[in-house]
Each structure stands twice: as structure tokens, then as C-alpha cells.
Amino acid sequence: MIEKLSDMGIKSQYAYTAGFVSIGASLVSWTTSRGKSGDSKAQADRWGIFIGHWAPTFFAIGIALQLTEEN
């Protein structure tokens, strides 16, 4: 799968950027959901955690792509 991503032109920097964007999106999602009057604090926390779980995956893909680029 990683070789296929590399062949498609996806670079490790893109995956790292996606990881950092995911962290920012998690924070924005949490604060936006927190500010809505109809949503509870628990719902806001769930949204933030859900999006925050994407970051480690993007970073892992970035590391794998970087190792492929070095070879």
C-alpha cells in the first residue's frame, strides 16, 4: 500500500501535513461543538477525540513513506 501511495506521487510531507491539520481540525471541532447550545460537553469531547485519532495514522503513513523515499 505504501509503495502504491509513493507511486501515486504522495510524499511523506503531505502525510505529516495531514497529521498536523488533523490536530488543528480536532481542536476546531471540539471548540465549535462546545459552543453550540444543543450539544453536551461529552458530545464535544467525542468529536474532538474522533478527529484527533486520525493524526497518528497520518504520521505513521508519513514515516513509512519517508522510509520508502530514502530507499
C-alpha positions in Angstrom: 0.0 0.0 0.0 2.8 2.4 0.9 4.6 1.8 -2.4 1.3 2.4 -4.3 0.9 5.8 -2.5 4.5 6.6 -3.3 3.9 5.7 -7.0 0.9 8.0 -7.0 3.2 10.9 -6.0 2.2 11.2 -2.4 5.1 12.4 -0.4 5.8 12.0 3.3 5.5 15.7 3.8 1.8 15.5 2.7 1.1 12.9 5.3 2.8 14.9 8.0 0.9 18.0 7.0 -2.4 16.0 7.1 -1.4 14.9 10.7 -1.0 18.4 11.9 -4.1 19.6 10.1 -6.0 16.8 11.9 -4.8 18.1 15.2 -6.0 21.6 14.3 -9.3 20.2 13.0 -9.7 18.3 16.2 -9.3 21.5 18.3 -11.7 23.5 16.0 -14.3 20.7 16.0 -14.1 20.5 19.8 -14.4 24.2 20.4 -17.2 24.6 17.8 -19.2 21.7 19.3 -18.6 23.1 22.8 -20.0 26.4 21.7 -23.3 25.0 20.4 -26.1 25.3 22.9 -27.7 21.9 21.9 -24.6 19.8 22.3 -23.3 18.5 25.6 -19.8 18.6 26.8 -19.5 14.8 26.3 -20.6 15.2 22.6 -17.9 17.9 22.1 -15.3 15.7 23.6 -16.3 12.8 21.4 -16.0 14.9 18.2 -12.6 16.2 19.2 -11.3 12.7 20.1 -12.8 11.2 16.9 -10.9 13.6 14.6 -7.8 13.6 16.8 -7.5 9.8 16.2 -6.6 10.5 12.6 -3.3 12.2 13.4 -1.3 9.1 14.5 -2.4 7.3 11.3 -1.2 10.2 9.1 2.1 10.4 11.0 2.6 6.6 10.6 2.0 6.8 6.9 4.4 9.7 6.7 7.1 7.7 8.4 6.5 4.7 6.1 6.6 7.0 3.0 9.8 8.6 4.3 11.5 5.2 4.6 10.3 4.4 1.1 11.7 7.7 -0.2 15.1 7.0 1.4 15.4 3.7 -0.4 
